[in-house]
Amino acid sequence: MNQERILKVLLAPHVSEKSAIMADSAEQYVFKVVPNATKTEVKAAVESLFDVKVQSVNMINIKGKRKVFKGRAGQRNGVRKAIVRLAPGQEIDFASAE
């Protein structure tokens, strides 16, 4: 895997109330990733960018909602998320990562 691909796999951390609870209690962090990302690419990207040890990665595909706006049917974009479980004792601090 080349370094350029590793830097492009992670798009952003997914910040929500549920992801904050997961980060505090279960050492799991949620990231939005590119649609064609694999588990091994996400693991390599997180380990190289944040200097942590990743225990496991779970992937989720969320389909976009169908909506009607002014009588016209449309669909929102879907998103792919990765739930990353870190090894015990590891944590990611997003404030100092920038």
HELIX and SHEET records of a PDB file:
HELIX    1   1 GLN A    3  VAL A    9  1                                   7    
HELIX    2   2 GLU A   17  ALA A   26  1                                  10    
HELIX    3   3 LYS A   39  PHE A   50  1                                  12    
HELIX    4   4 PHE A   94  ALA A   97  1                                   4    
SHEET    1   A 4 LEU A  10  PRO A  13  0                                        
SHEET    2   A 4 GLN A  28  VAL A  33 -1                                        
SHEET    3   A 4 VAL A  79  LEU A  86 -1                                        
SHEET    4   A 4 VAL A  54  ILE A  62 -1                                        
SHEET    1   B 2 ARG A  66  PHE A  69  0                                        
SHEET    2   B 2 ARG A  72  GLN A  75 -1                                        
END                                                                             
